[in-house]
Amino acid sequence: MVTDLRPQSLQLRIYPGPDGLLRLTGELDMASRPELCSALQRQLDAGQQRCVLDLTELSFCDSAGLSALVWADHAFPRGVLLHGPGRQLRKILRATNLEQFLTIE
């Protein structure tokens, strides 16, 4: 039997800011992907052209999280800007070659 030992306090939290900014804290994974996609869809429905995702406090991202980032980049007319991804996420973006397709600062 496999038990998830991650503390519940690391769930994804989304803090909307001005001009399409979403600050993510915690973990972006299969369980939290729908929450992020809902927040992104609300921005799209409001006519937002570009989204800035502040990832400086994101502690974990799995393949489901990566797919949400790619979806968002395609969904917004002017794409998505990934601000401040941590060292581990940068390694994953490099290993998957997504750093060539996503805008990262």
C-alpha positions as CSV (number, residue, x, y, z in Angstrom):
1,M,0.0,0.0,0.0
2,V,1.3,3.5,-1.0
3,T,0.6,6.3,1.3
4,D,0.9,10.0,0.4
5,L,3.1,11.5,3.1
6,R,3.0,15.0,1.8
7,P,1.4,17.4,4.4
8,Q,-2.0,18.7,3.4
9,S,-0.7,22.2,3.9
10,L,1.1,22.0,0.6
11,Q,-2.0,22.0,-1.5
12,L,-2.1,24.6,-4.3
13,R,-3.2,28.1,-3.4
14,I,-3.9,30.6,-6.1
15,Y,-3.7,34.4,-5.5
16,P,-5.1,36.5,-8.3
17,G,-3.4,39.8,-8.9
18,P,-3.7,42.7,-11.4
19,D,-3.3,42.3,-15.1
20,G,-3.7,38.6,-15.4
21,L,-1.2,37.7,-12.6
22,L,-1.8,34.4,-10.7
23,R,0.6,33.7,-7.8
24,L,0.8,29.9,-7.1
25,T,1.9,28.5,-3.8
26,G,2.2,24.8,-2.8
27,E,1.9,21.9,-5.3
28,L,0.6,21.8,-8.8
29,D,-0.2,18.2,-9.6
30,M,-3.0,16.0,-10.8
31,A,-5.2,16.8,-7.8
32,S,-4.8,20.6,-8.0
33,R,-4.7,20.9,-11.9
34,P,-8.5,21.4,-12.1
35,E,-8.3,24.3,-9.6
36,L,-5.6,26.1,-11.7
37,C,-7.5,25.4,-15.0
38,S,-10.6,26.9,-13.5
39,A,-8.8,30.0,-12.4
40,L,-7.2,30.3,-15.9
41,Q,-10.6,29.8,-17.6
42,R,-12.1,32.6,-15.5
43,Q,-9.3,34.9,-16.8
44,L,-10.0,33.8,-20.4
45,D,-13.7,34.4,-20.0
46,A,-12.9,37.9,-18.7
47,G,-11.0,38.6,-22.0
48,Q,-7.5,38.4,-20.6
49,Q,-5.0,38.2,-23.4
50,R,-2.0,37.0,-21.5
51,C,-1.5,35.4,-18.1
52,V,1.5,35.8,-15.8
53,L,2.1,32.8,-13.4
54,D,4.2,33.7,-10.5
55,L,5.8,30.4,-9.6
56,T,8.3,31.6,-7.0
57,E,6.5,29.8,-4.2
58,L,5.5,26.7,-6.1
59,S,7.1,23.8,-4.3
60,F,6.2,20.9,-6.7
61,C,5.0,20.3,-10.2
62,D,4.3,17.0,-11.9
63,S,3.4,16.1,-15.5
64,A,-0.3,17.0,-14.9
65,G,0.9,20.5,-13.8
66,L,3.1,20.8,-16.8
67,S,0.2,19.9,-19.1
68,A,-1.8,22.7,-17.4
69,L,1.0,25.2,-18.2
70,V,1.1,24.1,-21.8
71,W,-2.7,24.2,-22.1
72,A,-2.7,27.8,-20.7
73,D,0.1,28.9,-23.1
74,H,-2.0,27.7,-26.0
75,A,-5.3,29.0,-24.6
76,F,-4.3,32.6,-24.0
77,P,-4.0,34.7,-27.2
78,R,-0.7,36.2,-26.1
79,G,0.5,33.1,-24.1
80,V,1.7,32.7,-20.6
81,L,4.7,34.1,-18.8
82,L,6.2,31.8,-16.2
83,H,7.8,34.0,-13.6
84,G,10.4,32.7,-11.1
85,P,10.2,28.9,-11.5
86,G,12.4,27.2,-8.9
87,R,15.5,25.2,-9.7
88,Q,13.7,21.8,-9.8
89,L,10.9,23.1,-12.1
90,R,13.5,24.7,-14.4
91,K,15.3,21.3,-14.6
92,I,12.0,19.7,-15.5
93,L,11.2,22.3,-18.1
94,R,14.7,21.9,-19.6
95,A,14.5,18.1,-19.6
96,T,11.1,18.1,-21.3
97,N,12.3,20.8,-23.8
98,L,9.4,23.0,-22.7
99,E,11.8,25.8,-21.9
100,Q,12.0,26.2,-25.7
101,F,8.3,26.8,-26.1
102,L,7.2,28.6,-22.9
103,T,8.2,32.1,-21.9
104,I,10.2,32.0,-18.7
105,E,11.7,34.8,-16.7
